[in-house]
Amino acid sequence: MLGRFGLKTILVGGAMVGATLPAIVLGLGSARAVRDGVIAQATVRYQLLAEQLAQQYAEFLASHLRAVTTVAAQVAALEPLSLNQSTLGPVLARMRPAYPEFSAVVVVNASGQVVAAEPAITPEGRSTIGADVSDRAWFREMAGTRRGTVDRMVVTSGVRGVLVVSVYAPILDAQGTFRGAVAAGLDLEAIQAIADTVGLGRSGYAQVATAQGLALAHRDRRFVAEQQDFSRLPIWPLVTASATGQVPRYVGLAGDERIAGFATVPEVGWKIWVNQQRSEVEDEVRTATRGVLLLTALTLLGALGVAVVVAARIARPIEALTRAAEATAAGRETQAGPAGGPREVVALASAFGEMVKKETAARVALEGQLAETAALLEIARVVGGTTDLSEALRRICRELARLTGADTVAAYVAEPERGVFRPTAAYHVPKDLLAALTTATVPLAEQDAHARLFTEGKVIWSDDVPHDPRLVSSMFRRFPHQSGLLIPLVLDGRVSGTFYLVWWTARRRFEPAALATLQAVGQQVGALLRSARLHEETRAREREATRLYQTTQRLTKSLNVEEIMDQIAEGALELLEADASGIYEHDAERQGLVFRRGLRLDPALTRDLVLAPGEGVAGRAYSERRPVWTADRAADRALDYAPASGALVETRAPRAYLAVPIVSRDAVHGVLVAYFFAPHAFAPREVQLLSTLADQAAIAIDNAGLYTRLERRLARLRALTRVNQLISSSLQLDQVLREIAKAAAELTGAAVASFWVVDETTQTLEIRAFSDEAMGADQVFRRARFGEGSAGWVAQHRVPMSADNAFTDGRVGGLDWWRRHGLRAVYTRPVIREGALLAVLSLNGTRPFRFDAEDEELID
């Protein structure tokens, strides 16, 4: 049959068939491989994003549960345990600013009635106090388990009227008895805000549902408001079949085909799936395969043209080309085509060589894309799989070096409080530069390139760093190199760090597509910074809660005021990691606030400083009954001091301090102050911590005061009993008066007490007894006429007399004796029975006498 055709016709036909079929197979196979690769990459990335969100939600819920548990422990530590709005309202009010995600916080008693709330009034003006929640499922469950948890259901807040997830913890007294609970409602807007951090193209987003399928977060807020039931969707059996996974195809709410990756939040069982329209992903596939198909078509056309030319030549050169084509199709190294022969054969060989080059280039480009995808997947795995920031950044540095071919990669993290970028991790650093690189910080605002980095957050690069006028900071000039690239790490719209990639000698340039990929890496690693900082903040709050609990426990175990003062001052140092601490109290004699305790402060400051109420930071905290602080008293023009105290503060005081009043009921016991020797910006959590410590200190001081008063009353009763027994058993007047004087000095705290016996006939007095005979032995002023000395004045007027300073009063006699014994204050009282003046009791001391009604009754 072939004998009917000429050789040229046979060769043309054979060449067309031989060139067309391999090209079609190669084109279709490449297109399918690209499509499958893009879809697989997308589902893996969505799964990693969902797992990362699940981890964020788990830490978010855990930190808020710890906050509620801490408040419950603080309430349980109150002594006495008073569950009412006036006692607990301030505690709840201080908690809410630190946790704004809570729409409301309430305290309920063991019967399920609300006894305190923040806010206490609903938007409609109703009071929440007295509301009954005993029928709520969470209350019944907690009363039985006595364990705090996060409610798995979504409810409507009785205070704010919004949808919330309840977080609650029991209040257990020292015997473990259930006394009530603290409950707070997490606003679904806070849960939505975390889901909104994920955005994929035009149609991609994250959505969250409870373990029962009710909507917690969705791009369309109506689904959340209406509590859409996602368990009826086709995807629900897929996402509930395992804790995490991928869904390459499913039908969404709008009837469109979508792909997704999903994960589960531990403890609460929330389901998260990150999804995108399949059509949008396939658009990326078509874009990627369009070039491959075009190249295949061009190759096919070239091969057909060559076949027509080759037909004019003999079969031997064509057989050589056939062997070369077979080698290419088999994936072996391509053999060279015939170099000699007719012009047509040479042209065909050249065209075949060009086809092989283009096919090789396409394969190399595809391999590059696969390598880039592998690097991005590894970076995403690092971001979602660790909270060790240094190790994560080191591994990402390694992947960036592999992705870009950089010689060295370093990671810097911004420390705004120090105003620098701090080197945190690096990869492939030359040994001779390792020590210098790991200690070299970079000022945040050193030059213009930083300003652009902060305002735009864009990748910047240069292939001639030594001569680039933009790059003149120490980051670029301290270590001479040829090319460099900065990748900003963006967190909440701000640059919080950077990767710097170095090529020591090579000139390296970048195409827009490569820069876009590196920009995405920076944004993705920004999420790692968020997670690491959230983890560190959670650990810091755990440490603070532990320290506060330990300090509170120590306070509740002591009834000695001096020990309590020591523990309060030490607790302030520990809680805020401060450089020094102090406690002021008001001294009536010195007419101002003076130090009761001072740790690590200048002795001259604690000894000599006297602040009037309203003066300086501590004076304002005392008079305004609220926390007051200064970040740097040297630069704070709002601080106002008297000349004497101002000079002492200027030369002796630390630079930054926070003062909170120690308030109990209507009394201000003093002011607690935490000091820093260098300027320090106080965070809200520090203000809350010190305020909480001050609240606990006030309770401990009240308890110690109550105990002291009880001890004092018991001592008085014992002394009075002893005096009564002596009076009833002895007829010797001097002995009785001496014992009564001793009891009076003991009960009133006087240094010495004396009795003057009155002779109304002669209008004279005579000392008959001293509580301390040694002190009374050298008193030469032992007899007085009515009106002479303090005792004579009282005898004449028959009313008590008190003087804070005997040397300036003018009514006191025998002042030389006062000076010898360091006495200063006097309180003198007549002893009258049935209208007759019998004696005068005189109390002498070093400090002014201040007696309350109970003291006056005792002296009578």
Number of C-alpha atoms within 10 A of each C-alpha: 4 8 7 7 10 9 16 18 14 15 22 20 15 13 21 19 13 17 21 17 12 16 21 15 11 15 19 14 11 18 19 12 12 20 19 12 14 17 19 13 16 20 23 21 20 28 23 26 25 32 26 22 27 26 19 21 21 17 18 17 20 16 20 20 20 20 22 25 24 19 23 22 19 19 23 22 20 19 13 9 12 13 20 16 19 12 16 21 20 15 20 22 14 18 19 17 13 13 14 12 17 23 24 24 25 25 31 27 22 17 13 21 19 26 23 26 26 25 19 20 14 15 11 9 8 10 14 20 18 13 14 15 17 17 9 10 12 21 23 14 12 18 22 10 10 19 14 23 22 21 16 17 16 19 14 14 18 15 23 17 13 16 21 26 22 24 26 29 28 30 29 19 16 9 6 9 12 18 18 28 29 26 29 27 27 26 22 21 18 17 20 19 11 15 25 15 12 16 15 14 10 9 15 20 21 27 22 28 23 22 17 15 19 21 26 28 27 20 16 9 14 12 16 22 15 10 17 16 15 18 18 10 14 13 19 13 11 15 22 20 9 11 16 21 23 24 20 17 16 18 15 16 11 6 8 12 15 22 24 29 26 31 29 28 25 14 12 17 17 24 27 30 29 29 29 26 22 21 14 15 19 15 12 15 19 15 10 16 20 13 13 22 19 12 18 24 16 14 22 21 16 17 21 21 16 24 25 18 19 25 21 17 17 15 14 12 20 21 13 16 20 16 15 22 21 16 14 16 14 10 8 10 10 16 15 15 23 19 13 10 12 14 14 17 26 19 16 25 24 17 18 21 18 14 19 16 12 14 18 12 12 16 14 12 12 17 12 13 13 16 14 19 16 15 19 23 17 15 23 21 19 21 27 24 15 13 19 15 19 16 15 22 26 18 18 29 25 19 21 25 20 14 18 14 14 23 17 20 26 26 25 23 22 21 15 11 8 10 14 19 22 21 21 20 22 25 21 14 16 11 8 8 10 12 11 12 19 16 11 15 20 18 19 17 14 15 14 14 16 18 13 14 19 19 11 13 22 20 20 18 21 19 20 18 22 15 11 12 10 15 21 17 16 14 17 19 12 12 12 13 18 18 22 25 24 23 25 30 31 25 18 11 13 15 23 21 26 26 24 23 25 27 19 15 13 15 14 18 13 12 7 8 9 14 17 13 12 22 20 18 20 25 19 20 25 24 20 26 22 17 23 19 14 17 18 15 13 18 13 12 16 16 13 18 20 14 17 23 17 12 21 23 13 16 27 19 10 16 18 16 18 14 12 20 21 17 18 27 22 18 26 27 22 17 20 21 13 17 19 23 26 25 27 26 18 22 13 10 9 11 12 17 23 23 21 18 18 21 19 11 18 14 11 11 18 20 12 13 18 23 25 20 18 15 21 22 25 28 26 24 25 29 14 14 16 15 21 20 23 22 17 18 20 14 11 11 8 10 15 15 18 12 9 12 18 18 13 16 18 12 10 16 20 21 19 22 28 25 29 30 29 28 23 18 10 6 10 16 20 24 29 30 28 27 28 22 15 13 17 16 16 15 8 11 16 17 19 18 18 26 23 21 25 26 21 26 27 21 23 27 25 19 20 20 15 13 15 15 12 12 12 14 15 12 15 18 14 13 19 17 12 14 19 13 11 17 17 9 10 10 10 10 11 13 15 19 23 20 19 26 24 21 21 24 22 17 19 20 16 23 19 23 28 26 27 26 21 25 16 15 6 9 14 19 24 19 21 17 24 24 24 16 12 9 14 18 9 11 14 10 15 13 16 20 18 20 16 18 19 28 34 26 21 25 31 18 12 16 12 18 17 19 20 18 16 20 17 10 12 11 17 19 17 13 15 13 16 19 11 10 12 12 20 19 22 23 22 24 22 25 22 14 9 6 7 10 17 17 24 25 24 27 23 23 22 18 16 18 17 11 12 8 8 10 12 10 9 16 13 10
